[in-house]
Amino acid sequence: MVTENKSVQATETAPKGELTFNDKVIQKVVGYAIENVSGLLGVDGGFMANIKNKIVNSDNPVDGIEVEVGKEQVAVDLNIIMAFGHNAHDIYKELTKVITKQLTETTSLELVELNVEVIDIQTKA
C-alpha cells in the first residue's frame, strides 16, 4: 500500500507591534525580587523599606532603584542599605541572582548590568 504525503503550507501572519515595559514596572519587579535578600535592609529608604517597615518610609516606592530598559535587556542601579556583619560581595551576588531570575521569569528581559552602591550600613533593628 502506497500512501501519499501532501504537505500543507500554513501561512501564519503574526500581528504587528511590540511589547514594552514602563521603567516603573521593571523597578517594581526588581524591588519584589530583592525583598528577601539576606543582609539587605533597604534600597535608599524606598521600596523594600516600605514593604518591610524598616529603616524609613517613602512616598516613592521605587526610590533607590534606577533602570534602563531596552527591547531585550535591562541595566539596574541600586543604592542599598546593608546590615552590619554581612559581606557586601555576597549581597551583590545574591542580588544578581534573584534579579536575573525574576526579570527573566516575569518579562523575558535579560539583566546585562547591575551596579550597586552601598550608601549606608546599619545594625538590624
C-alpha positions as CSV (number, residue, x, y, z in Angstrom):
1,M,0.0,0.0,0.0
2,V,1.4,3.4,-1.0
3,T,0.4,6.5,0.9
4,E,0.9,9.9,-0.4
5,N,2.0,12.7,1.9
6,K,1.0,16.1,1.0
7,S,2.5,18.9,2.9
8,V,0.1,21.7,3.6
9,Q,1.8,25.1,3.9
10,A,0.1,27.1,6.5
11,T,0.8,30.7,6.4
12,E,0.6,32.4,9.8
13,T,0.6,36.1,9.9
14,A,1.9,37.5,13.1
15,P,0.4,40.7,14.3
16,K,2.5,43.8,14.1
17,G,3.5,45.6,17.2
18,E,5.8,45.1,20.2
19,L,5.7,44.5,23.9
20,T,7.4,47.2,26.0
21,F,7.7,47.8,29.7
22,N,7.5,51.1,31.6
23,D,10.5,51.8,33.8
24,K,8.4,51.7,36.9
25,V,7.2,48.2,36.1
26,I,10.8,47.0,35.9
27,Q,11.7,48.9,39.1
28,K,8.9,47.1,40.9
29,V,9.9,43.7,39.5
30,V,13.4,44.4,40.9
31,G,12.0,45.6,44.2
32,Y,9.9,42.5,44.7
33,A,12.8,40.2,43.6
34,I,15.2,41.6,46.2
35,E,12.9,41.9,49.2
36,N,14.3,38.7,50.9
37,V,18.0,39.1,50.2
38,S,19.9,38.3,53.4
39,G,21.9,41.3,54.7
40,L,19.9,43.8,52.7
41,L,18.0,46.2,54.9
42,G,16.7,48.6,52.3
43,V,17.1,50.4,49.0
44,D,17.6,54.1,49.7
45,G,14.6,54.1,52.0
46,G,12.3,53.2,49.2
47,F,10.5,50.1,48.1
48,M,11.9,47.5,50.4
49,A,11.7,49.8,53.4
50,N,8.0,50.3,52.8
51,I,7.3,46.6,52.4
52,K,9.3,45.5,55.4
53,N,8.6,48.6,57.6
54,K,12.3,49.0,58.2
55,I,14.7,52.0,58.0
56,V,12.4,54.8,56.8
57,N,9.1,55.2,54.9
58,S,8.9,56.9,51.5
59,D,6.1,58.0,49.3
60,N,8.0,56.9,46.2
61,P,8.0,53.0,46.1
62,V,11.0,52.9,43.7
63,D,13.5,55.2,45.4
64,G,17.0,53.9,45.0
65,I,16.1,51.7,42.0
66,E,17.1,53.1,38.6
67,V,16.7,51.1,35.4
68,E,17.5,51.4,31.7
69,V,15.1,49.3,29.7
70,G,15.8,48.2,26.2
71,K,13.9,45.9,23.9
72,E,15.6,42.8,25.2
73,Q,17.9,43.9,28.0
74,V,17.9,45.8,31.3
75,A,20.5,47.6,33.3
76,V,19.9,48.3,37.0
77,D,21.4,50.7,39.5
78,L,20.7,50.2,43.2
79,N,21.6,52.3,46.2
80,I,21.4,49.9,49.2
81,I,21.5,49.9,52.9
82,M,23.2,46.8,54.1
83,A,23.2,45.1,57.5
84,F,26.4,45.2,59.6
85,G,28.0,41.8,59.8
86,H,27.2,40.7,56.2
87,N,29.6,40.6,53.3
88,A,28.8,43.2,50.5
89,H,30.1,40.9,47.8
90,D,27.8,38.1,48.9
91,I,24.9,40.5,48.9
92,Y,25.8,41.6,45.4
93,K,26.0,38.0,44.1
94,E,22.6,37.3,45.6
95,L,21.1,40.5,44.1
96,T,22.4,39.5,40.7
97,K,20.9,36.0,41.0
98,V,17.4,37.0,42.2
99,I,17.1,40.0,39.8
100,T,18.2,37.9,36.8
101,K,15.8,35.2,37.7
102,Q,12.8,37.4,38.3
103,L,13.3,39.6,35.2
104,T,13.6,36.5,33.1
105,E,10.5,34.9,34.6
106,T,8.4,38.0,34.6
107,T,9.4,39.8,31.4
108,S,11.9,37.6,29.5
109,L,14.3,40.5,29.6
110,E,18.0,39.9,30.2
111,L,19.9,41.6,33.0
112,V,23.1,42.9,31.4
113,E,24.3,45.3,34.0
114,L,23.9,45.6,37.8
115,N,25.5,48.5,39.6
116,V,25.2,48.5,43.4
117,E,26.3,51.4,45.7
118,V,26.3,50.7,49.4
119,I,25.1,54.0,50.8
120,D,24.8,53.0,54.5
121,I,25.4,50.1,56.8
122,Q,23.3,49.6,59.9
123,T,22.7,47.1,62.6
124,K,19.5,45.2,62.3
125,A,16.5,46.8,64.0
